[in-house]
Amino acid sequence: MISTILSALKEKEPLFRAHRLHELLSSLNSKELGGLFERTLQIKDRTQRETILGPLIARWEALDPLAAETAVQPFVERLKSGKRIDWGGADRSILEAWALARPELVLAAIGHTPNGNWDWLAGIALDATTQGGPAKKLEILSAMPATSLRGSLCEQALRELGKKDSAAAEAHLNLLTDVPQRERLQCAIIAGLAERDPAAALARVPDIAAEFGSGARSVQLVSEAFSKAAAKDPRAALAAAVGLPEELKLAASGAALVGWMEKSPREALDWARKNGFDLTNARASVSFGENGDSSWRPAMATAFDKDREGTLAWLREQPATPERDAMLADGIWSGSFEQRMAIYAELTPEGGAENIGRVISGGYKGSDVDAAEKFVQSLPAGPERIAAVEGLAWPANSHRHTSHASQCLP
């Protein structure tokens, strides 16, 4: 029978292959299915093994559920005990096939073993019993104990629902009992809405920010929503930022400028100059950790990434001031050594001395190494040369440059 089944698996047409496999399995009684089950576990090829196990367990469950459950039970107990289930192993193949055949049993087991290692299996069972519908998933999950596993599954379903219906997703946020998790997800839902309907998202921001109160989460909300909205309608996003509380205006307008820079940096730069907008502090949050830690993406760094030469040309048109130095410096964190040196050439003497270390230490490769060393050696003795030498000896470069840096010292 194994040989016959493996032969059927060689059929190229998927529907015909599935039909042959179904016919073969339908001809077996429960005892024969049990023997085939044991033999299939010895197949080393994961794809072949899983192709057989799926319909085999489904057929066995329909014919003799007691025998099928008895065969599967040792693997379920192994999962309940917290033992590791290797990806690609026979245990995982069996449990996944079981979840597809009897998703209601998997979901019931989760309710009785809420702290088990069930997340991946629960996702399969939920998809199987709901055909992937997120609203139906949330209905099922709402009847389960409020555990971290349920929270994780609810978050996945809410993210799916939020892609199409943000209002419905927000209405089910109460299923998340962990407040930081709920707030992070609400930010993500509004950010997704901002991509589809900027006006609707921006209208929701003030009320949600008021619920969050002042702090990092409100900043995350306006940063994500305004940067996404500005990618579609930057002027509307900047106008909406004016109506926010004072502590959020800078975050909102900065994020809007970042979103605009992603779309058209020259237009955004010209608008900022015309309206006297301070680009040195314009930035958007790009990530918030569970503990509230965040990282930032400056508007000028975004402009350099999107159109390096155009952004540098725009800056050359501006007066040589400390503010321009600060904007130029945002381009030092990317690009080749030659490109960073082009920025260095535009800095004021004070700005050059302040940034020379970063120009030298910026992750150069290949021929950049020798060019950087030659440039450092050409500098006159003094604070700027010392800063440049420190750039050569920066930890990211120290494996190659520490000895060279010592040769460059005055």
N, C-alpha and C positions, 0 to 999 in steps of 0.2 A: 504493500500500500504506500509506503514512503516513496519507493521508486516511482510509482504511478503518479503520486502527487507532485514530486519533483519534476517529472516529465510535464505535467500540466502547467507548472509554473514557468516553463519555457515558452509557452504561448505568447506571442508578441501583442496580440489584441487584448487589452485589459478586460473588457466585458466578457469575452469568450473564456479568458483565463479564470475569471471569477466564477463563471457558470460551471466550468469543468470541476473546479475545486468544490463548489457547492454540491454538485451531483455526487462526487466521490464521498464526501462527508455524510451526505444524506443516506448513503447505502450502509453505513455502519451503525451497530447497536452501541449501547452505553459502554459495555465492557471493551469493545473494540476501540471506541473513542478514547477510553482510558489508556489502552496500550499505545495508541498513536500519540497521545499526549506525552507519555514518558519517553517515547522514541524521539519525538520532536525536540525535546529539551536537550538532546545530544547533538543537534545540528549546530555547528559552530558559526555558520554564516548568519548574522543577525537578521538580515533582510529576509532570507528564506524562512528562518525560524518564526519571525513575526507575521509573515504572510500566511503561514499555516495556522499559528496559534489563534489569531483573531477570529476567523470563521469557525475554527475547531471548538473553541470555548463557547462561542455564541451558539453553535449547534448543540453542544453538550448541555448547556444551561437550559435550552428549550426542551431537550429530550429527557434529561434526568438531572434536574437542578441539584438534588441532594448529593449525587455522586460528583458533579462538577464542583460544588462548593467544598466538598471534602478534599478534593485534589488541590484546590487553590488555597485552602485555609492555612497550610504551613507557611506559605509565602506572605499571606496577610499578617500572620502572627509575627513573622520576621520584621515586617514593616512596623507593626505596633510596638515592638520591643526597642525600636530606635536603631536597629542595625543598618549599616550602610547598604544601600541598593545601588550597585554600580550601573552607570549608564552603559547600555549596550549588552548588559548581562541577561541571562535567562530569567532571573527574578523580575527584572523590570519589564521584560517582554510579557510575562504572564500577568503581572499586575495591570499593565496597560490594556491588555486584551480583556481582562476581567472588568475593568472600569468601563470599557466600551460596551460590553455585553450586559452588565448589571450596574449601571451608574447609580441606581437608587440605593443599592447595598453599600457602595462606596460612601455616598453622602450620609447614610445612616451611621456608618462606622465612624465617620469624622465627628458626628455629634456625640458619640460615646467615648471617643478617644481624642479630645480636642487638642491635646498638646503633642500628638504624634507627628511623624515626618510625612505628612500627607499633602503638602502643597501642590506638588506636580501632579499627583494622581487625582486630587480634587479638581484641578483645572480640567483634566480630561473628562472626568465624570460630569462636570457642569456643562461642558460643551456638548457632550453626548446627549444629555437629557433636555437641553434647551435649544439645540441646533445653533449654539453660539449667541443667542439673543441676550444682551446684557440686562434688559429689564426683567426677564424671566429668571436670570441668575440671581439678581438682587432679591426677588421674591422668595426664592428658595433659601438664600443665605440669611434672610431676615428671621427665619425660624430656627436658626442654629445658635448655639451659645456664643456669646460675645467674647471670642478669643483672638489672639494675635493672628491665627490662621484665617479666621473669618475676616478679620480686618484686611489681611493681604488679598484675599479673594475678592472682597468688596471693592477694594481700591482698583483692582484690575477691571472689574465689571463697570465701575463708575467712570474710569478713563475711556472705556469703549463707548459707553452711553454718552459721555460728554462730547465725543467727536461729532455726534449728530444732534443731540438734544441737551444743551447745557442746562436748561431750566430743570429738566427731569433729573439730571445728574445732581444738581445742587439740592433738589428736594429730597434726595436719598442720602445726603451726606451724614445724616444723623446715625446711620448704620456704623459709622466710624467712631468708636468711643475714645480713641486716642486723639486729643486735641491738636497737637502739632501735625499729625498725619492728616487730619481733616482739613486743617488750614493750608497745608502744602498742596493738597489735592484741589482745593477750591481755587487756589492761585493758578494751577495748571488748567483747570476747566475754563476759567475766564481768559487765560492766554489763548487757548484753543478757539474760543468764541471770537476773540479779537482778530484772528486770522480770517474768519469767515464773515463776521459782521462787526467791524470796528466800532460803529456807533453804539450798538447794543452793549458791547463789552465795556466801553468807556462810561456808559451810563450806569453800569453796575458797580464800578470801582468805588465811588465815594461811600456808598452804603456798606460795602464789605469792609473797606478800610476803617470805617467807624466801628464796626463790630470787632475787628482785630485790635483796635487801639493803636497808639503810637508804638513804634518798635520795628524790628527787622522784618516781621511778616508783612506789615503794610508796605514797607519799601519793596519787598519782593513782589507783592501784588501789582503795584503801579509800574514797577520796572518791567515785568513780563508782559503786562497788558499793553502798556504804552509803546514798547518797542515793537510788538507784533502789529498793533494798530497802525503805527507810523509807516510800516512797510507798504500799507495800502493807501493810507490817507494821512500823510505826515502833518499837513497844516491843521487838519481837524484834531489830531492828537495833541499838537502843541497848544491849540486854542483850549482844549479841554483841560490841559494841565493848569491853566491859569485859575480855574475854579476850585482847585484842590486846597486843602489846608496848607499853611505855610511850610510845615515840616515835610510835606510830600511834593511840593512844587518842583524843587530842584531834581529830585529823583525821577519824577514823571517826565519833565522836559528833557533831562539828560538821556533817559531811555528812548524818548521819541526821536532825539537826534541820532542815536545809535541805529535805530530802525531805519531812519531816512538815509543814513550813511550806507547801510547795507544795500539800499536800492539805488541811490544816486548821490554819491559823496559830493560832487561839485555843487549841485543844487542846494544841498544841506549846508555846505560851507558858505555859499553866497548868502543864504538866508540868515545864517548866524551873524555874518559880518554886517549885513544891512540892519539887523535888529539889535545889534549890540549884545549878542548872546555870548556868555563866557564859556568858551569851549574847553578851557583847561580843566573844568570840573564836571563836564558832561560825561556821563557814563551810565552803563546799565548793568544790573546784576545778571550774572549768567548761571549761577548755581547757589543754592542754599542747602546746607547739610541739615541733618536731623537736629543738630544742636544749635542751629541758627547761624553757623559760620557761612560766609559767602565769599565769592570772588567776583571781580568786576571787569567789565570790558569798556575801556575808554572810547569815547566817540572818535577821537583822532586816531587811535590805533585801528579802529574799524575802517576809517577812511584810507589809511595807509594800506591795509590789507586788500581793500577793494580796488583801489586805484593809486598805487604808490607814486607814480610819476606825476599824475594829475594833482594829487594832494600836495606834493612837494612844490610843484609849480605855483599852486595857489598860495602857499606859505611864503614863497619868495616875493609875492606881491605885497605882503604885509610888512609894517614897520618892524625894524629889529628891536624887539623889546623882550624883557623877561617872560612875558606872556607867550610870545611867539616861540621862545626857547622851550617853554614847557610843552607846547603843542608839537614842536619838532621832536622833542625827546620821546614822544609816544611812538615814533617810527623807528626808534633805535632797537626796540625789542624784537624786530623781525628783519628779514632781508639778509643779503650777503654782506660781507665786509665792505665791499665797494659801495653798496647802496647805503650802508650806515655811515660810511665816510662822506658820502654826498650830503647827508644830513648834518654831519659834524661841521662841514665847510660853511653851512648857513648859520651856525650858532654864533652868538656874540662871544667875545673872549671869556666872559664869566660863565656863559652857558657851556662853552666847550670844556672849560676846566671841570665843571660840575659833572659832565656826562662822559668824559673820555674813557673812564673805566668801563662803563657799560658798552661803549662802542667797541672796545677791544675784546670784551669777554662774551660777546653775543653769539656763541655757538658756531664759529666759522669752521669750514672744512677745507681740505685739499690745499689749493694754492693760497687760500685766504690766510693760512697759518703763517707762511713766510712773509706775506705782505704786511700782516699785522706786526710781526716782530721787527721788520725793517722800519715801519713807521714809528714804533716806540723808540727805536734806537736813534731816529732822526730828531726826536724832541730834545729841546735844551733842558738842562738840569733844572729841577724845580718841582713844585707841587703837582703840576699837570703830568709830568713824566712819571712821578711816583704813582699817581693814580692809574696811569696807563700800565705800569709794571704790575700793579695789583690786579688789573684786569687780566693780564697774561697768566697770573698765578691763581686765578679764580678756580675753585674746586672743580668746576665742570671741565676745565682745561688743564688742570694741574698734572695729569698723567703725562702730558706732552710738553708743558711749558714751564714747569717750575725751574728747571735748570737754565732755560733760555732767559727767564725773567731775571735771574740773578746776574746774568751777563749784561742786562740792560740798565742795571742800577747805576746812578751817577758815581 
